[in-house]
Amino acid sequence: MDLKKTTAPVSTVTYNRNEVDEPTGNIYEAISVIAKRAEQINTGIRRELVDKLEEFATYNDSLEEIFENKEQIEVSKFYEKLPKPHALAVQEWLNDKVYFRNTEESEE
């Protein structure tokens, strides 16, 4: 996922309930799928952020040598300004970019 090219809103948006539950026919199933996708997105973003911040990590025991790293601050600010994972998940859901299947239906 390219986070720089996302069109998900940063602030709160009201969505049409009929658009959200259209693929499943049930609003609760749709919200469940969106929530699971938001968890996946959150895990990916967190892993990416930790990897980038580890590049700046210094392993010193001395507290006197702590200093601000401007690149590290810029990376942190970029991730703070991103849309929340649930907003990204809803955007993907409305654009039909989320694959889901009902396992109860496939067993019958």
N, C-alpha and C positions, 0 to 999 in steps of 0.2 A: 504494500500500500504506500502510495506516495502522499505523504502528509502535507507537502507544500501545495499540491494541486487540488486539495479537497474543497468542496463547496458546502460542507456542512456548516450550519449556523453556530456562532459562538455563544449567542444568548438564547433565551427561551423562545420557543416557537410553538404555536398551536397547530396541530395537524388534524386533517379530516379523518375521523374515525373510520369511515367507509374505505378510505384509501389504505389505511393501515391493516385492516382485517380482511381485505379483499383476497389475498393469496390463500389464506387458510380458511376463511369463512367464520373464524372464531377469534375474537379480540384477545382472549387470554392466551391462546396458542401463539398468536402473532407477537404478543409482548414477551412471551417466554423465549421465542426464537431470537428476538431482538436483544433480550437480556443476555442470552448465551453468547451472541456475537459481540456484544459490548465487552464481556469478560475477556474474550479472545483478543479483541483490539487493545484493551487495557494491558493485558499481559505482554503483547508485542511491543507496545510503546514503552512500557516500563523496562523491558529487556534491552531495547535499543538505547534508551537513556542511560541505563547503568553501564552498558558497553562503552558509550561515548565518554561518560564521566570517569571511567576507570583509566582512560588515557591520561588524565590529568592527575591521577592519584600519586601522592608521594608517601613513601613509607618511612617516615622519620618519627623518632620518639620525642624529638625536641619540640616543645610547644612554642618556642621563641621564633621558629622559622616558618610559622604559618603566614601565608600571604595570599592575596587575592589574585586569581588567574582570570584575566579578562575573557579569554576564550571559553572557559568553564562557565562564567556568568552568562555569556551570550547563548550558549547551548541551553542552559537552564531557562533563560527567558523565552527562547523559542518554544520549548515544550510547555511552558506555562501559558502561552498565548494560543495553543492549539485548541480546537473544539474538544469537548468532552467525549469520551468513548461512546456514551449512549447516543450522542448526537450523530457521530459517525455511523453507528450501527443503524439508526433510523434512516439516515440518508441512503445507505446501501440497501436497506430493505425496500424503500420506496422506489429505488432505481432497479429493482430486481437483480441485485448482485449477490444475494444471499441464497445459497442452496440449502434446502431443508427437506426432510421427509418424515412422514408419520410412521413410526415403526409398528404401531398397532395395526394399521391398514395393510402393511406388507406381510404380516404373519397370517392373515386370514386367507 
